[in-house]
Amino acid sequence: MARSATFVPVLLRFPGELAREEGWGRLLELAASAAQLSTQTPLKPLERILLSFEVNGERFKDLRAQVAHCETDEDGFCRAELRFQDEVEKRRLARILADLLSRQVDSPADKL
């Protein structure tokens, strides 16, 4: 996964009968099919969550994800590897990320 110079803020929601209070975090790494999340909200492996965030002016609301791995870092934050579940949204995110990366490659600063 590519690491961004900025972190993407994200709202966490929990679906189903065991729904719990919303949480916040930030995406440290983002790819079309996965992400790395840092949050103070405790998460468990295989847990399903809904993510809402914005990338390059495009909003994602309740993007379904599953926690693949998580651990608590030295500051007490949960660092979780997430796998996105919705194929249509994964393709949409891939297009947005490709567009964003192509703009960075074509920027005049790279030609100096």
C-alpha positions as CSV (number, residue, x, y, z in Angstrom):
1,M,0.0,0.0,0.0
2,A,1.2,3.5,-0.7
3,R,1.7,5.9,2.2
4,S,0.2,9.4,1.8
5,A,1.8,12.6,3.1
6,T,-1.5,13.3,4.8
7,F,-3.8,11.0,6.8
8,V,-7.4,10.6,5.9
9,P,-9.9,11.1,8.7
10,V,-12.5,8.4,8.9
11,L,-15.8,7.7,10.8
12,L,-16.2,4.2,12.1
13,R,-19.6,2.6,12.5
14,F,-20.6,-0.9,13.5
15,P,-23.4,-2.8,11.7
16,G,-25.8,-5.4,12.9
17,E,-27.4,-6.3,16.2
18,L,-24.1,-5.8,18.1
19,A,-23.8,-2.2,16.9
20,R,-21.9,0.0,19.3
21,E,-21.0,3.7,19.5
22,E,-19.3,5.3,16.5
23,G,-15.6,6.0,16.6
24,W,-13.1,8.1,14.7
25,G,-9.7,7.3,13.3
26,R,-7.4,8.0,10.4
27,L,-6.3,6.0,7.5
28,L,-2.5,5.7,7.5
29,E,-2.3,3.8,4.2
30,L,-5.0,3.4,1.6
31,A,-5.3,1.0,-1.4
32,A,-8.2,0.0,-3.6
33,S,-8.9,-3.2,-1.6
34,A,-7.4,-2.5,1.8
35,A,-6.3,0.2,4.3
36,Q,-4.3,0.6,7.5
37,L,-6.2,2.4,10.2
38,S,-5.2,4.1,13.5
39,T,-8.0,4.6,16.1
40,Q,-8.6,4.7,19.8
41,T,-11.7,2.5,19.2
42,P,-10.9,-1.1,20.2
43,L,-11.2,-3.5,17.2
44,K,-11.0,-7.3,17.0
45,P,-9.8,-9.5,14.1
46,L,-12.6,-10.5,11.7
47,E,-14.9,-7.8,13.0
48,R,-16.9,-6.0,10.4
49,I,-17.0,-2.2,10.3
50,L,-18.4,0.6,8.1
51,L,-16.1,3.4,7.1
52,S,-17.0,6.9,5.9
53,F,-14.3,9.2,4.5
54,E,-13.4,11.4,1.6
55,V,-10.6,11.0,-1.0
56,N,-9.8,13.5,-3.7
57,G,-13.3,15.2,-3.2
58,E,-15.1,11.8,-3.5
59,R,-17.1,10.6,-0.5
60,F,-17.4,7.1,0.6
61,K,-20.2,6.4,3.1
62,D,-20.5,3.1,5.0
63,L,-17.8,1.3,3.0
64,R,-17.9,-2.3,4.3
65,A,-14.6,-3.5,5.7
66,Q,-13.3,-6.4,7.8
67,V,-10.5,-6.2,10.3
68,A,-7.8,-8.6,9.1
69,H,-5.3,-7.9,11.9
70,C,-5.0,-5.4,14.7
71,E,-2.7,-4.6,17.6
72,T,-2.3,-1.9,20.1
73,D,0.7,0.4,19.6
74,E,2.9,2.0,22.4
75,D,0.6,5.0,22.5
76,G,-2.5,2.9,23.1
77,F,-4.0,3.3,19.6
78,C,-5.4,0.3,17.7
79,R,-3.6,-0.2,14.4
80,A,-5.7,-2.3,12.2
81,E,-5.3,-3.8,8.7
82,L,-8.7,-3.6,6.9
83,R,-9.9,-5.5,3.9
84,F,-12.7,-3.8,1.9
85,Q,-15.7,-6.1,1.1
86,D,-17.7,-4.2,-1.7
87,E,-16.3,-5.0,-5.2
88,V,-18.1,-2.0,-6.8
89,E,-16.7,0.4,-4.2
90,K,-13.2,-1.1,-4.5
91,R,-13.2,-0.4,-8.3
92,R,-14.5,3.1,-7.6
93,L,-11.7,3.7,-5.1
94,A,-9.1,2.3,-7.5
95,R,-10.2,4.8,-10.2
96,I,-10.0,7.7,-7.7
97,L,-6.6,6.7,-6.4
98,A,-5.2,6.2,-10.0
99,D,-6.5,9.7,-10.9
100,L,-4.9,11.2,-7.8
101,L,-1.6,9.5,-8.4
102,S,-1.5,10.5,-12.1
103,R,-2.0,14.1,-11.0
104,Q,0.9,13.9,-8.6
105,V,3.2,12.4,-11.3
106,D,2.2,15.1,-13.8
107,S,2.7,18.0,-11.4
108,P,5.2,20.7,-12.5
109,A,7.2,20.2,-9.3
110,D,8.3,16.8,-10.5
111,K,9.7,18.3,-13.7
112,L,12.2,20.6,-11.8
